[in-house]
Amino acid sequence: MQVLAIIGGVVAVGVLSVLLVLAVKIVKQWERGVVLRLGKVTGVRQPGLRLIIPIIDRMTKVDTRIITYVLEPQEVITRDNVTIKVNAVVYFKVDNPISAVIAVANYVGATVQIALTTLRSVLGQSELDEVLAHRDEINKKLQHIIDEQTEEPWGVKVTVAEVKDVLLPETMQRAMARQAEAERERRAKVVHAEGEHQAAKALGMAADVISAHPVALQLRYLQTMVEMASERSSTIIPIPLDIFDIFRSLRDRGNGAVAPRLESREYEESAVGRD
């Protein structure tokens, strides 16, 4: 009898130990425990040491941290019939653990599949220039559409959906390079034309000044000759120039410094004429 009592006590202690192990659950800080009692949800257990009824209760732990999932490259045909390959990444987390457990069998896989479908759909409705130039708007649209389909029914909040890279065919890359080169040439021609227009205006103003002061043209001739002489060039350009006309113009304007020389020259010319 004592032996049976000892064996019974050992069995009882073993059973109690097993039941205690099954009843004690540790929920980590980043987890939430969804408890099902006889198949029905009874609540969510917060982080810490938690007790459940063995065999009757069943706890499913849900990770509430942000999950990062890199979507596999997708070939997409844009609205302007250009085939591109895109890489994208999705960040999401569980906001409602009960919905994530009972509403969908695998919330991670389901969210990824919706992200892939939405990515192909959104890029298919966009043109290539929009995909390349307005990446932020496309990312916001992706995040909004995916979040609408996952947050309310599954309790999964999509925080970020972003297109990482866009791979273009080589032919399209060359075409875009030619387009960019043509655009730069167009801008260069426009700038050159604007410069010619401004130069023409400046030359017109200079012509007005020269027409009002004819001596300015003669002085410009002299300045050009001085510049050519300073360059030690062997090229000589004959310019019809009467230096005495310049002196006469200066005398007429009241410059008395050259008047004596001019008068002496006129005297010599008149003397030669009399001879």
FENCOR-V798742 format. One record per helix or strand of 2 or more residues. SS is the DSSP state (H for helix, E for strand). FROM is the first residue (numbers start at 0). TO is the last residue. If there is no record, write none. Layout:
BEGIN
SS_FROM_TO / SS_FROM_TO
END
This chain:
BEGIN
H_1_22 / E_23_26 / E_30_36 / E_39_44 / E_47_50 / E_56_62 / E_66_76 / E_82_93 / H_96_101 / H_106_123 / H_127_132 / H_134_153 / E_155_167 / H_169_211 / H_213_229 / H_242_251 / H_258_273
END
